[in-house]
């Protein structure tokens, strides 16, 4: 499941670029903007600020859910639907950093749910 935490071939060309502030589009519409992202090999992800869509909630998406990044349009396209993202395990900055099981739960959810 480590490929779930790595950017795919169509999004690897962004290496070294900041995605913060980019729009994020799910398979069925806009979900927010990138608030944070990493490019760590085997553990990369983006954090999306969903704004009013999910009452200001932030969601963590493994890098493997990123289908492509349009640098010109400043848009990240992810391969999950709005409902899949909305129903994902709740993101909590402290839990993500301090709970080793959290990443596993997120990986299990996205690994079985569409990949």
Backbone atoms as SQL, in Angstrom:
CREATE TABLE atoms (id INTEGER PRIMARY KEY, chain TEXT, resi INTEGER, resn TEXT, atom TEXT, x REAL, y REAL, z REAL);
INSERT INTO atoms VALUES
  (1, 'A', 1, 'UNK', 'N', 0.817, -1.194, 0.000),
  (2, 'A', 1, 'UNK', 'CA', 0.000, 0.000, 0.000),
  (3, 'A', 1, 'UNK', 'C', 0.866, 1.266, 0.000),
  (4, 'A', 2, 'UNK', 'N', 2.200, 1.129, -0.067),
  (5, 'A', 2, 'UNK', 'CA', 3.047, 2.326, -0.052),
  (6, 'A', 2, 'UNK', 'C', 2.823, 3.207, -1.264),
  (7, 'A', 3, 'UNK', 'N', 2.349, 2.636, -2.396),
  (8, 'A', 3, 'UNK', 'CA', 2.074, 3.471, -3.562),
  (9, 'A', 3, 'UNK', 'C', 0.943, 4.465, -3.282),
  (10, 'A', 4, 'UNK', 'N', 0.093, 4.156, -2.315),
  (11, 'A', 4, 'UNK', 'CA', -0.968, 5.090, -1.932),
  (12, 'A', 4, 'UNK', 'C', -0.376, 6.371, -1.340),
  (13, 'A', 5, 'UNK', 'N', 0.795, 6.278, -0.765),
  (14, 'A', 5, 'UNK', 'CA', 1.445, 7.421, -0.127),
  (15, 'A', 5, 'UNK', 'C', 2.552, 8.006, -1.011),
  (16, 'A', 6, 'UNK', 'N', 2.489, 7.734, -2.308),
  (17, 'A', 6, 'UNK', 'CA', 3.449, 8.283, -3.267),
  (18, 'A', 6, 'UNK', 'C', 2.688, 8.908, -4.424),
  (19, 'A', 7, 'UNK', 'N', 3.227, 9.999, -4.967),
  (20, 'A', 7, 'UNK', 'CA', 2.594, 10.633, -6.116),
  (21, 'A', 7, 'UNK', 'C', 2.742, 9.738, -7.338),
  (22, 'A', 8, 'UNK', 'N', 1.694, 9.684, -8.160),
  (23, 'A', 8, 'UNK', 'CA', 1.714, 8.904, -9.391),
  (24, 'A', 8, 'UNK', 'C', 2.520, 9.597, -10.476),
  (25, 'A', 9, 'UNK', 'N', 2.696, 8.918, -11.605),
  (26, 'A', 9, 'UNK', 'CA', 3.525, 9.456, -12.688),
  (27, 'A', 9, 'UNK', 'C', 3.081, 10.823, -13.206),
  (28, 'A', 10, 'UNK', 'N', 1.773, 11.080, -13.233),
  (29, 'A', 10, 'UNK', 'CA', 1.295, 12.354, -13.781),
  (30, 'A', 10, 'UNK', 'C', 1.403, 13.515, -12.794),
  (31, 'A', 11, 'UNK', 'N', 1.754, 13.234, -11.548),
  (32, 'A', 11, 'UNK', 'CA', 1.885, 14.325, -10.583),
  (33, 'A', 11, 'UNK', 'C', 3.302, 14.440, -10.036),
  (34, 'A', 12, 'UNK', 'N', 4.200, 13.575, -10.449),
  (35, 'A', 12, 'UNK', 'CA', 5.578, 13.630, -9.958),
  (36, 'A', 12, 'UNK', 'C', 6.345, 14.830, -10.492),
  (37, 'A', 13, 'UNK', 'N', 5.908, 15.392, -11.599),
  (38, 'A', 13, 'UNK', 'CA', 6.626, 16.521, -12.200),
  (39, 'A', 13, 'UNK', 'C', 6.561, 17.771, -11.321),
  (40, 'A', 14, 'UNK', 'N', 5.804, 17.714, -10.235),
  (41, 'A', 14, 'UNK', 'CA', 5.682, 18.861, -9.339),
  (42, 'A', 14, 'UNK', 'C', 6.746, 18.845, -8.250),
  (43, 'A', 15, 'UNK', 'N', 7.672, 17.892, -8.305),
  (44, 'A', 15, 'UNK', 'CA', 8.698, 17.767, -7.267),
  (45, 'A', 15, 'UNK', 'C', 9.371, 19.117, -7.025),
  (46, 'A', 16, 'UNK', 'N', 9.401, 19.512, -5.766),
  (47, 'A', 16, 'UNK', 'CA', 10.036, 20.765, -5.388),
  (48, 'A', 16, 'UNK', 'C', 9.125, 21.979, -5.458),
  (49, 'A', 17, 'UNK', 'N', 7.977, 21.859, -6.107),
  (50, 'A', 17, 'UNK', 'CA', 7.039, 22.979, -6.226),
  (51, 'A', 17, 'UNK', 'C', 6.107, 23.016, -5.019),
  (52, 'A', 18, 'UNK', 'N', 5.714, 24.205, -4.616),
  (53, 'A', 18, 'UNK', 'CA', 4.742, 24.335, -3.539),
  (54, 'A', 18, 'UNK', 'C', 3.335, 24.270, -4.133),
  (55, 'A', 19, 'UNK', 'N', 2.495, 23.434, -3.543),
  (56, 'A', 19, 'UNK', 'CA', 1.103, 23.309, -3.984),
  (57, 'A', 19, 'UNK', 'C', 0.158, 24.081, -3.063),
  (58, 'A', 20, 'UNK', 'N', 0.675, 24.707, -2.041),
  (59, 'A', 20, 'UNK', 'CA', -0.161, 25.428, -1.073),
  (60, 'A', 20, 'UNK', 'C', -0.938, 26.527, -1.802),
  (61, 'A', 21, 'UNK', 'N', -2.248, 26.539, -1.567),
  (62, 'A', 21, 'UNK', 'CA', -3.128, 27.513, -2.206),
  (63, 'A', 21, 'UNK', 'C', -3.752, 27.024, -3.507),
  (64, 'A', 22, 'UNK', 'N', -3.274, 25.896, -4.035),
  (65, 'A', 22, 'UNK', 'CA', -3.864, 25.347, -5.259),
  (66, 'A', 22, 'UNK', 'C', -5.298, 24.905, -4.981),
  (67, 'A', 23, 'UNK', 'N', -6.178, 25.056, -5.977),
  (68, 'A', 23, 'UNK', 'CA', -7.550, 24.539, -5.886),
  (69, 'A', 23, 'UNK', 'C', -7.477, 23.015, -5.935),
  (70, 'A', 24, 'UNK', 'N', -8.428, 22.359, -5.289),
  (71, 'A', 24, 'UNK', 'CA', -8.493, 20.898, -5.319),
  (72, 'A', 24, 'UNK', 'C', -9.841, 20.489, -5.889),
  (73, 'A', 25, 'UNK', 'N', -9.783, 19.671, -6.928),
  (74, 'A', 25, 'UNK', 'CA', -10.978, 19.180, -7.602),
  (75, 'A', 25, 'UNK', 'C', -11.090, 17.677, -7.405),
  (76, 'A', 26, 'UNK', 'N', -12.207, 17.236, -6.823),
  (77, 'A', 26, 'UNK', 'CA', -12.506, 15.811, -6.723),
  (78, 'A', 26, 'UNK', 'C', -13.016, 15.343, -8.084),
  (79, 'A', 27, 'UNK', 'N', -13.295, 14.068, -8.221),
  (80, 'A', 27, 'UNK', 'CA', -13.799, 13.522, -9.481),
  (81, 'A', 27, 'UNK', 'C', -15.117, 14.178, -9.885),
  (82, 'A', 28, 'UNK', 'N', -15.859, 14.722, -8.899),
  (83, 'A', 28, 'UNK', 'CA', -17.172, 15.294, -9.190),
  (84, 'A', 28, 'UNK', 'C', -17.326, 16.738, -8.708),
  (85, 'A', 29, 'UNK', 'N', -16.222, 17.476, -8.600),
  (86, 'A', 29, 'UNK', 'CA', -16.352, 18.891, -8.278),
  (87, 'A', 29, 'UNK', 'C', -15.320, 19.418, -7.291),
  (88, 'A', 30, 'UNK', 'N', -15.377, 20.717, -7.088),
  (89, 'A', 30, 'UNK', 'CA', -14.435, 21.440, -6.238),
  (90, 'A', 30, 'UNK', 'C', -14.622, 21.074, -4.771),
  (91, 'A', 31, 'UNK', 'N', -13.490, 20.852, -4.050),
  (92, 'A', 31, 'UNK', 'CA', -13.602, 20.532, -2.623),
  (93, 'A', 31, 'UNK', 'C', -12.842, 21.492, -1.715),
  (94, 'A', 32, 'UNK', 'N', -11.961, 22.330, -2.261),
  (95, 'A', 32, 'UNK', 'CA', -11.241, 23.255, -1.397),
  (96, 'A', 32, 'UNK', 'C', -9.895, 23.638, -1.965),
  (97, 'A', 33, 'UNK', 'N', -8.970, 23.977, -1.045),
  (98, 'A', 33, 'UNK', 'CA', -7.622, 24.379, -1.446),
  (99, 'A', 33, 'UNK', 'C', -6.585, 23.640, -0.605),
  (100, 'A', 34, 'UNK', 'N', -5.400, 23.484, -1.183),
  (101, 'A', 34, 'UNK', 'CA', -4.308, 22.818, -0.477),
  (102, 'A', 34, 'UNK', 'C', -3.811, 23.735, 0.640),
  (103, 'A', 35, 'UNK', 'N', -3.808, 23.201, 1.859),
  (104, 'A', 35, 'UNK', 'CA', -3.344, 23.940, 3.033),
  (105, 'A', 35, 'UNK', 'C', -1.928, 23.507, 3.417),
  (106, 'A', 36, 'UNK', 'N', -1.594, 22.263, 3.093),
  (107, 'A', 36, 'UNK', 'CA', -0.300, 21.682, 3.459),
  (108, 'A', 36, 'UNK', 'C', -0.039, 20.528, 2.505),
  (109, 'A', 37, 'UNK', 'N', 1.227, 20.249, 2.227),
  (110, 'A', 37, 'UNK', 'CA', 1.558, 19.060, 1.450),
  (111, 'A', 37, 'UNK', 'C', 2.985, 18.629, 1.738),
  (112, 'A', 38, 'UNK', 'N', 3.236, 17.346, 1.534),
  (113, 'A', 38, 'UNK', 'CA', 4.594, 16.822, 1.678),
  (114, 'A', 38, 'UNK', 'C', 4.940, 16.043, 0.425),
  (115, 'A', 39, 'UNK', 'N', 6.217, 15.879, 0.222),
  (116, 'A', 39, 'UNK', 'CA', 6.693, 15.071, -0.898),
  (117, 'A', 39, 'UNK', 'C', 7.620, 13.975, -0.384),
  (118, 'A', 40, 'UNK', 'N', 7.435, 13.610, 0.877),
  (119, 'A', 40, 'UNK', 'CA', 8.263, 12.571, 1.486),
  (120, 'A', 40, 'UNK', 'C', 8.024, 11.234, 0.776),
  (121, 'A', 41, 'UNK', 'N', 9.091, 10.594, 0.364),
  (122, 'A', 41, 'UNK', 'CA', 8.993, 9.326, -0.354),
  (123, 'A', 41, 'UNK', 'C', 8.282, 8.288, 0.525),
  (124, 'A', 42, 'UNK', 'N', 7.213, 7.713, -0.007),
  (125, 'A', 42, 'UNK', 'CA', 6.479, 6.671, 0.695),
  (126, 'A', 42, 'UNK', 'C', 5.535, 7.143, 1.783),
  (127, 'A', 43, 'UNK', 'N', 5.477, 8.460, 2.035),
  (128, 'A', 43, 'UNK', 'CA', 4.546, 8.959, 3.053),
  (129, 'A', 43, 'UNK', 'C', 4.033, 10.357, 2.691),
  (130, 'A', 44, 'UNK', 'N', 3.900, 10.630, 1.395),
  (131, 'A', 44, 'UNK', 'CA', 3.471, 11.952, 0.936),
  (132, 'A', 44, 'UNK', 'C', 1.947, 12.095, 1.011),
  (133, 'A', 45, 'UNK', 'N', 1.516, 13.326, 1.223),
  (134, 'A', 45, 'UNK', 'CA', 0.077, 13.599, 1.319),
  (135, 'A', 45, 'UNK', 'C', -0.182, 15.072, 1.074),
  (136, 'A', 46, 'UNK', 'N', -1.471, 15.409, 0.910),
  (137, 'A', 46, 'UNK', 'CA', -1.903, 16.800, 0.904),
  (138, 'A', 46, 'UNK', 'C', -2.993, 16.956, 1.961),
  (139, 'A', 47, 'UNK', 'N', -3.063, 18.138, 2.544),
  (140, 'A', 47, 'UNK', 'CA', -4.143, 18.487, 3.466),
  (141, 'A', 47, 'UNK', 'C', -4.966, 19.549, 2.756),
  (142, 'A', 48, 'UNK', 'N', -6.276, 19.296, 2.681),
  (143, 'A', 48, 'UNK', 'CA', -7.179, 20.191, 1.969),
  (144, 'A', 48, 'UNK', 'C', -8.068, 20.917, 2.967),
  (145, 'A', 49, 'UNK', 'N', -8.080, 22.242, 2.861),
  (146, 'A', 49, 'UNK', 'CA', -9.015, 23.057, 3.638),
  (147, 'A', 49, 'UNK', 'C', -10.295, 23.108, 2.815),
  (148, 'A', 50, 'UNK', 'N', -11.354, 22.490, 3.323),
  (149, 'A', 50, 'UNK', 'CA', -12.601, 22.379, 2.554),
  (150, 'A', 50, 'UNK', 'C', -13.480, 23.612, 2.662),
  (151, 'A', 51, 'UNK', 'N', -13.068, 24.591, 3.475),
  (152, 'A', 51, 'UNK', 'CA', -13.867, 25.811, 3.604),
  (153, 'A', 51, 'UNK', 'C', -15.289, 25.495, 4.018),
  (154, 'A', 52, 'UNK', 'N', -16.271, 26.169, 3.426),
  (155, 'A', 52, 'UNK', 'CA', -17.659, 25.959, 3.833),
  (156, 'A', 52, 'UNK', 'C', -18.250, 24.621, 3.358),
  (157, 'A', 53, 'UNK', 'N', -17.569, 23.937, 2.426),
  (158, 'A', 53, 'UNK', 'CA', -18.130, 22.693, 1.889),
  (159, 'A', 53, 'UNK', 'C', -18.389, 21.668, 2.994),
  (160, 'A', 54, 'UNK', 'N', -17.418, 21.439, 3.880),
  (161, 'A', 54, 'UNK', 'CA', -17.640, 20.539, 5.022),
  (162, 'A', 54, 'UNK', 'C', -17.422, 21.342, 6.306),
  (163, 'A', 55, 'UNK', 'N', -18.066, 22.485, 6.393),
  (164, 'A', 55, 'UNK', 'CA', -18.026, 23.303, 7.605),
  (165, 'A', 55, 'UNK', 'C', -16.610, 23.609, 8.083),
  (166, 'A', 56, 'UNK', 'N', -15.725, 23.951, 7.158),
  (167, 'A', 56, 'UNK', 'CA', -14.378, 24.347, 7.536),
  (168, 'A', 56, 'UNK', 'C', -13.461, 23.213, 7.921),
  (169, 'A', 57, 'UNK', 'N', -13.849, 22.001, 7.668),
  (170, 'A', 57, 'UNK', 'CA', -13.049, 20.835, 8.010),
  (171, 'A', 57, 'UNK', 'C', -11.828, 20.723, 7.100),
  (172, 'A', 58, 'UNK', 'N', -10.758, 20.171, 7.622),
  (173, 'A', 58, 'UNK', 'CA', -9.609, 19.830, 6.809),
  (174, 'A', 58, 'UNK', 'C', -9.607, 18.320, 6.602),
  (175, 'A', 59, 'UNK', 'N', -9.137, 17.887, 5.433),
  (176, 'A', 59, 'UNK', 'CA', -9.039, 16.460, 5.157),
  (177, 'A', 59, 'UNK', 'C', -7.635, 16.139, 4.670),
  (178, 'A', 60, 'UNK', 'N', -7.159, 14.960, 5.039),
  (179, 'A', 60, 'UNK', 'CA', -5.857, 14.485, 4.606),
  (180, 'A', 60, 'UNK', 'C', -6.074, 13.497, 3.471),
  (181, 'A', 61, 'UNK', 'N', -5.380, 13.722, 2.361),
  (182, 'A', 61, 'UNK', 'CA', -5.467, 12.822, 1.211),
  (183, 'A', 61, 'UNK', 'C', -4.083, 12.270, 0.900),
  (184, 'A', 62, 'UNK', 'N', -3.929, 10.948, 0.903),
  (185, 'A', 62, 'UNK', 'CA', -2.640, 10.371, 0.511),
  (186, 'A', 62, 'UNK', 'C', -2.273, 10.806, -0.915),
  (187, 'A', 63, 'UNK', 'N', -0.984, 10.977, -1.169),
  (188, 'A', 63, 'UNK', 'CA', -0.517, 11.448, -2.480),
  (189, 'A', 63, 'UNK', 'C', -1.003, 10.561, -3.626),
  (190, 'A', 64, 'UNK', 'N', -1.238, 9.287, -3.370),
  (191, 'A', 64, 'UNK', 'CA', -1.708, 8.375, -4.410),
  (192, 'A', 64, 'UNK', 'C', -3.107, 8.684, -4.908),
  (193, 'A', 65, 'UNK', 'N', -3.854, 9.518, -4.181),
  (194, 'A', 65, 'UNK', 'CA', -5.183, 9.909, -4.647),
  (195, 'A', 65, 'UNK', 'C', -5.104, 11.066, -5.636),
  (196, 'A', 66, 'UNK', 'N', -3.915, 11.683, -5.747),
  (197, 'A', 66, 'UNK', 'CA', -3.729, 12.797, -6.680),
  (198, 'A', 66, 'UNK', 'C', -3.546, 12.217, -8.080),
  (199, 'A', 67, 'UNK', 'N', -4.493, 12.544, -8.956),
  (200, 'A', 67, 'UNK', 'CA', -4.415, 12.050, -10.325),
  (201, 'A', 67, 'UNK', 'C', -3.440, 12.858, -11.161),
  (202, 'A', 68, 'UNK', 'N', -3.571, 14.177, -11.064),
  (203, 'A', 68, 'UNK', 'CA', -2.647, 15.059, -11.792),
  (204, 'A', 68, 'UNK', 'C', -2.688, 16.439, -11.172),
  (205, 'A', 69, 'UNK', 'N', -1.647, 17.202, -11.474),
  (206, 'A', 69, 'UNK', 'CA', -1.539, 18.575, -10.998),
  (207, 'A', 69, 'UNK', 'C', -1.373, 19.467, -12.217),
  (208, 'A', 70, 'UNK', 'N', -2.248, 20.448, -12.346),
  (209, 'A', 70, 'UNK', 'CA', -2.170, 21.420, -13.436),
  (210, 'A', 70, 'UNK', 'C', -1.487, 22.663, -12.876),
  (211, 'A', 71, 'UNK', 'N', -0.190, 22.799, -13.165),
  (212, 'A', 71, 'UNK', 'CA', 0.595, 23.914, -12.621),
  (213, 'A', 71, 'UNK', 'C', 0.114, 25.253, -13.180),
  (214, 'A', 72, 'UNK', 'N', -0.295, 25.271, -14.432),
  (215, 'A', 72, 'UNK', 'CA', -0.750, 26.519, -15.052),
  (216, 'A', 72, 'UNK', 'C', -2.052, 27.007, -14.419),
  (217, 'A', 73, 'UNK', 'N', -2.987, 26.091, -14.197),
  (218, 'A', 73, 'UNK', 'CA', -4.280, 26.438, -13.599),
  (219, 'A', 73, 'UNK', 'C', -4.240, 26.422, -12.070),
  (220, 'A', 74, 'UNK', 'N', -3.102, 26.010, -11.502),
  (221, 'A', 74, 'UNK', 'CA', -2.939, 25.895, -10.047),
  (222, 'A', 74, 'UNK', 'C', -4.058, 25.046, -9.432),
  (223, 'A', 75, 'UNK', 'N', -4.213, 23.842, -10.025),
  (224, 'A', 75, 'UNK', 'CA', -5.282, 22.943, -9.601),
  (225, 'A', 75, 'UNK', 'C', -4.746, 21.528, -9.419),
  (226, 'A', 76, 'UNK', 'N', -5.136, 20.910, -8.294),
  (227, 'A', 76, 'UNK', 'CA', -4.821, 19.515, -8.009),
  (228, 'A', 76, 'UNK', 'C', -6.090, 18.711, -8.261),
  (229, 'A', 77, 'UNK', 'N', -5.994, 17.682, -9.104),
  (230, 'A', 77, 'UNK', 'CA', -7.133, 16.817, -9.399),
  (231, 'A', 77, 'UNK', 'C', -6.933, 15.501, -8.656),
  (232, 'A', 78, 'UNK', 'N', -7.930, 15.139, -7.829),
  (233, 'A', 78, 'UNK', 'CA', -7.849, 13.887, -7.082),
  (234, 'A', 78, 'UNK', 'C', -8.859, 12.889, -7.620),
  (235, 'A', 79, 'UNK', 'N', -8.533, 11.613, -7.453),
  (236, 'A', 79, 'UNK', 'CA', -9.320, 10.540, -8.055),
  (237, 'A', 79, 'UNK', 'C', -10.358, 9.949, -7.112),
  (238, 'A', 80, 'UNK', 'N', -10.918, 10.765, -6.257),
  (239, 'A', 80, 'UNK', 'CA', -11.981, 10.333, -5.349),
  (240, 'A', 80, 'UNK', 'C', -13.151, 11.297, -5.482),
  (241, 'A', 81, 'UNK', 'N', -14.330, 10.825, -5.113),
  (242, 'A', 81, 'UNK', 'CA', -15.516, 11.680, -5.185),
  (243, 'A', 81, 'UNK', 'C', -15.626, 12.525, -3.916),
  (244, 'A', 82, 'UNK', 'N', -16.472, 13.508, -3.982),
  (245, 'A', 82, 'UNK', 'CA', -16.717, 14.359, -2.816),
  (246, 'A', 82, 'UNK', 'C', -17.217, 13.524, -1.634),
  (247, 'A', 83, 'UNK', 'N', -18.122, 12.581, -1.889),
  (248, 'A', 83, 'UNK', 'CA', -18.641, 11.746, -0.800),
  (249, 'A', 83, 'UNK', 'C', -17.549, 10.886, -0.184),
  (250, 'A', 84, 'UNK', 'N', -16.669, 10.314, -1.012),
  (251, 'A', 84, 'UNK', 'CA', -15.572, 9.504, -0.476),
  (252, 'A', 84, 'UNK', 'C', -14.689, 10.355, 0.434),
  (253, 'A', 85, 'UNK', 'N', -14.419, 11.570, 0.025),
  (254, 'A', 85, 'UNK', 'CA', -13.565, 12.458, 0.812),
  (255, 'A', 85, 'UNK', 'C', -14.290, 12.910, 2.081),
  (256, 'A', 86, 'UNK', 'N', -15.546, 13.237, 1.950),
  (257, 'A', 86, 'UNK', 'CA', -16.343, 13.695, 3.098),
  (258, 'A', 86, 'UNK', 'C', -16.447, 12.615, 4.174),
  (259, 'A', 87, 'UNK', 'N', -16.493, 11.341, 3.775),
  (260, 'A', 87, 'UNK', 'CA', -16.665, 10.231, 4.707),
  (261, 'A', 87, 'UNK', 'C', -15.354, 9.632, 5.210),
  (262, 'A', 88, 'UNK', 'N', -14.227, 10.226, 4.848),
  (263, 'A', 88, 'UNK', 'CA', -12.914, 9.731, 5.273),
  (264, 'A', 88, 'UNK', 'C', -12.720, 9.938, 6.767),
  (265, 'A', 89, 'UNK', 'N', -11.758, 9.214, 7.362),
  (266, 'A', 89, 'UNK', 'CA', -11.465, 9.450, 8.783),
  (267, 'A', 89, 'UNK', 'C', -11.155, 10.927, 9.019),
  (268, 'A', 90, 'UNK', 'N', -11.666, 11.456, 10.106),
  (269, 'A', 90, 'UNK', 'CA', -11.501, 12.877, 10.408),
  (270, 'A', 90, 'UNK', 'C', -10.026, 13.225, 10.589),
  (271, 'A', 91, 'UNK', 'N', -9.620, 14.337, 10.000),
  (272, 'A', 91, 'UNK', 'CA', -8.231, 14.789, 10.112),
  (273, 'A', 91, 'UNK', 'C', -8.066, 15.657, 11.345),
  (274, 'A', 92, 'UNK', 'N', -7.022, 15.383, 12.081),
  (275, 'A', 92, 'UNK', 'CA', -6.665, 16.159, 13.262),
  (276, 'A', 92, 'UNK', 'C', -5.144, 16.267, 13.252),
  (277, 'A', 93, 'UNK', 'N', -4.632, 17.483, 13.161),
  (278, 'A', 93, 'UNK', 'CA', -3.171, 17.692, 13.057),
  (279, 'A', 93, 'UNK', 'C', -2.409, 16.966, 14.153),
  (280, 'A', 94, 'UNK', 'N', -2.880, 17.070, 15.389),
  (281, 'A', 94, 'UNK', 'CA', -2.171, 16.436, 16.501),
  (282, 'A', 94, 'UNK', 'C', -2.223, 14.921, 16.403),
  (283, 'A', 95, 'UNK', 'N', -3.382, 14.392, 16.046),
  (284, 'A', 95, 'UNK', 'CA', -3.541, 12.954, 15.925),
  (285, 'A', 95, 'UNK', 'C', -2.647, 12.424, 14.802),
  (286, 'A', 96, 'UNK', 'N', -2.611, 13.150, 13.694),
  (287, 'A', 96, 'UNK', 'CA', -1.807, 12.724, 12.547),
  (288, 'A', 96, 'UNK', 'C', -0.335, 12.619, 12.927),
  (289, 'A', 97, 'UNK', 'N', 0.148, 13.572, 13.686),
  (290, 'A', 97, 'UNK', 'CA', 1.559, 13.575, 14.047),
  (291, 'A', 97, 'UNK', 'C', 1.875, 12.622, 15.207),
  (292, 'A', 98, 'UNK', 'N', 0.919, 12.413, 16.107),
  (293, 'A', 98, 'UNK', 'CA', 1.206, 11.641, 17.311),
  (294, 'A', 98, 'UNK', 'C', 0.627, 10.240, 17.371),
  (295, 'A', 99, 'UNK', 'N', -0.266, 9.895, 16.483),
  (296, 'A', 99, 'UNK', 'CA', -0.936, 8.593, 16.527),
  (297, 'A', 99, 'UNK', 'C', -0.501, 7.750, 15.330),
  (298, 'A', 100, 'UNK', 'N', 0.364, 6.760, 15.543),
  (299, 'A', 100, 'UNK', 'CA', 0.845, 5.950, 14.424),
  (300, 'A', 100, 'UNK', 'C', -0.280, 5.168, 13.723),
  (301, 'A', 101, 'UNK', 'N', -1.376, 4.911, 14.411),
  (302, 'A', 101, 'UNK', 'CA', -2.478, 4.176, 13.801),
  (303, 'A', 101, 'UNK', 'C', -3.327, 5.014, 12.861),
  (304, 'A', 102, 'UNK', 'N', -3.253, 6.349, 13.013),
  (305, 'A', 102, 'UNK', 'CA', -4.081, 7.229, 12.182),
  (306, 'A', 102, 'UNK', 'C', -3.762, 7.071, 10.698),
  (307, 'A', 103, 'UNK', 'N', -2.473, 7.112, 10.354),
  (308, 'A', 103, 'UNK', 'CA', -2.077, 6.961, 8.957),
  (309, 'A', 103, 'UNK', 'C', -2.562, 5.613, 8.397),
  (310, 'A', 104, 'UNK', 'N', -2.520, 4.577, 9.218),
  (311, 'A', 104, 'UNK', 'CA', -3.009, 3.266, 8.801),
  (312, 'A', 104, 'UNK', 'C', -4.504, 3.280, 8.515),
  (313, 'A', 105, 'UNK', 'N', -5.273, 3.968, 9.358),
  (314, 'A', 105, 'UNK', 'CA', -6.722, 4.048, 9.141),
  (315, 'A', 105, 'UNK', 'C', -7.038, 4.809, 7.847),
  (316, 'A', 106, 'UNK', 'N', -6.316, 5.906, 7.624),
  (317, 'A', 106, 'UNK', 'CA', -6.515, 6.677, 6.397),
  (318, 'A', 106, 'UNK', 'C', -6.134, 5.828, 5.184),
  (319, 'A', 107, 'UNK', 'N', -5.001, 5.143, 5.278),
  (320, 'A', 107, 'UNK', 'CA', -4.557, 4.276, 4.181),
  (321, 'A', 107, 'UNK', 'C', -5.533, 3.155, 3.895),
  (322, 'A', 108, 'UNK', 'N', -6.043, 2.535, 4.956),
  (323, 'A', 108, 'UNK', 'CA', -7.043, 1.472, 4.773),
  (324, 'A', 108, 'UNK', 'C', -8.281, 2.018, 4.079),
  (325, 'A', 109, 'UNK', 'N', -8.740, 3.189, 4.511),
  (326, 'A', 109, 'UNK', 'CA', -9.950, 3.784, 3.924),
  (327, 'A', 109, 'UNK', 'C', -9.757, 4.072, 2.448),
  (328, 'A', 110, 'UNK', 'N', -8.724, 4.801, 2.097),
  (329, 'A', 110, 'UNK', 'CA', -8.525, 5.168, 0.689),
  (330, 'A', 110, 'UNK', 'C', -8.043, 3.980, -0.146),
  (331, 'A', 111, 'UNK', 'N', -7.352, 3.034, 0.472),
  (332, 'A', 111, 'UNK', 'CA', -6.886, 1.858, -0.260),
  (333, 'A', 111, 'UNK', 'C', -8.009, 0.955, -0.700),
  (334, 'A', 112, 'UNK', 'N', -9.053, 0.869, 0.082),
  (335, 'A', 112, 'UNK', 'CA', -10.170, -0.016, -0.282),
  (336, 'A', 112, 'UNK', 'C', -11.247, 0.747, -1.037),
  (337, 'A', 113, 'UNK', 'N', -11.194, 2.079, -0.959),
  (338, 'A', 113, 'UNK', 'CA', -12.298, 2.882, -1.444),
  (339, 'A', 113, 'UNK', 'C', -11.950, 3.601, -2.735),
  (340, 'A', 114, 'UNK', 'N', -11.645, 2.834, -3.760),
  (341, 'A', 114, 'UNK', 'CA', -11.479, 3.456, -5.054),
  (342, 'A', 114, 'UNK', 'C', -10.138, 3.277, -5.714),
  (343, 'A', 115, 'UNK', 'N', -9.179, 2.647, -5.048),
  (344, 'A', 115, 'UNK', 'CA', -7.905, 2.510, -5.743),
  (345, 'A', 115, 'UNK', 'C', -7.732, 1.106, -6.273);
